[in-house]
């Protein structure tokens, strides 16, 4: 009530209480509304400016690399910075070291593979955990447990990477991967899971670490969505004698499925762009598509962060331009995925949940 | 604020045969998912803390880094400086943007968002999902190299702010939308102008929510590595307020760079920095939690 009571006093009756000079105060008061409006507008435009700035810089920087690397950039496997000490050559008017051959195929594949593994692992975990938190567990327990998931969302990726590379990855490669690798038959798809299991830095570890990083996004949204499902349909289902599984599958999940899909795609976007943790646990091997699921690999983001240092030693600036091209590819992928997520979510808003709105 | 619907708990499952078994299996799997998640999170935090505590030296708090040894004073102060800067820049812009989206952007006659507002909102959301390393790269080529600012505070602040403005705007918008319409109507009935009621009634009520959003954004900003590596770079010296031309240290750098160096002193620093980061993030998250809990208690008390 304090807020309301505080506002009932007549506004600006006693100018002596104002710390500002009187004219400034009068100006502020008469123009207050307009200033809020213009301040708000200016601030609301800044994301657009930032986005435009970033994309423009990337496109301008990437142009020379596009001219030399051509369309083959997306399909080539090699990553050869050329001989930095030799003579510079010109192709299409762009100077670059002799014998350069840059290809982004392995890192595009690595990005997609690790993100897909992450989503496949994260969705059941997140939905299951959100279900247990909202539907099964009493409130006194679900609050602290929910907080652990919030903490997981807040932990810096460099810390997750540190744990992944020193503790979790080695543990996986000693205890979990051999178990899978030794029991998988040699048939087309599952061949990918055959040994060697490596040393714990690679595609599978990256996927699992990424899954842990996107679970909080999906779980938090799913939990909020579950809480919005009105109790009546669920109670009706229970009264009809449905089991937990049937209520979940036929009522609750139906109600919120497109919201969960939207959250999943947002999680996918996050996984595609995650950098530091992946750079630490992927092994960061350039110029090779991972031969099996345990093998070292790299992603676009990880390549940029690990290669920019050495790229800046290329006197022609061609290596930095190539990284701009890679960054542009990543930016385009992430913008597309984000827009897809928004479309899914905005469709939800229109069609879904007719009763829950009240 | 409506309270969450109570869980529908049926202790024994209905059904017979396979239906019943499916029910139990499903129940078991959801518990398993929760246990896995909580267990892995606990393992992660305790694992890092457990490695860090045997390596902990109090003198990292007041000595600066020398090569791969020494302390972390420069990194601690650098992280705090970056947090303050982000708080000022991204806080102002983000909160103003959130106010614009929730209160000021005029809806069209049919109640939907105007086309411009919808476009700006999409931009904000895309920026929220923009890969941080790409922003870091843009900062490097455009600000550090392009504008000859060198590795320094200003490019780092600009890039970090670009990253967290969408979060803050979103949190502010959410907090403002929670303010009951009655309050606004009451303020208008008392004859307040929109601006005055915004400042005195609406923002005051939404303040806990906005603060929570700001704290979470600071937690994100202080834990970032990728956008800082090529903008702030790293420095052994205690940071100053010099905006350009002088690199800045921060806590995530030693973790990322020192953990796989051969020297023991480097490992010690990496673990100590990790521990400090965990403590910092926990402080921010728990403060945010306390604010939320307190507001909810007050809100519930007020309704009752």
Interface residues (C-beta under 8 A of the other chain):
Chain A: X1 X3 X4 X6 X7 X8 X11 X29 X32 X33 X35 X36 X37 X39 X40 X41 X42 X43 X44 X45 X46 X47 X48 X50 X51 X53 X54 X57 X58 X61 X124 X125 X126 X127 X128 X129 X131 X132 X133 X134 X135 X136 X137 X138 X139 X145 X147 X148 X149 X150 X151 X152 X154 X155 X156 X157 X158 X159 X160 X161 X162 X163 X165 X166 X167 X168 X212 X215 X219 X227 X230 X231 X234 X235 X238 X241 X242 X243 X244 X245 X246 X247 X248 X266 X269 X270 X272 X273 X274 X275 X276 X280 X301 X304 X305 X308 X320 X323 X324 X327 X330 X331 X334 X335 X337 X338 X339 X341 X342
Chain B: X4 X5 X6 X7 X8 X9 X10 X13 X14 X15 X19 X20 X22 X23 X25 X26 X27 X29 X30 X31 X32 X33 X34 X36 X37 X38 X40 X41 X42 X43 X44 X45 X47 X48 X51 X92 X93 X94 X95 X96 X97 X99 X100 X101 X103 X104 X105 X117 X119 X120 X122 X123 X124 X125 X126 X127 X129 X130 X131 X132 X133 X134 X135 X136 X137 X138 X140 X141 X142 X146 X162 X165 X166 X169 X183 X186 X187 X190 X192 X193 X194 X195 X196 X197 X198 X199 X200 X201 X204 X205 X216 X219 X220 X222 X223 X224 X225 X226 X229 X230 X252 X255 X256 X259 X260 X270 X274 X277 X278 X281 X282 X284 X285 X289 X302
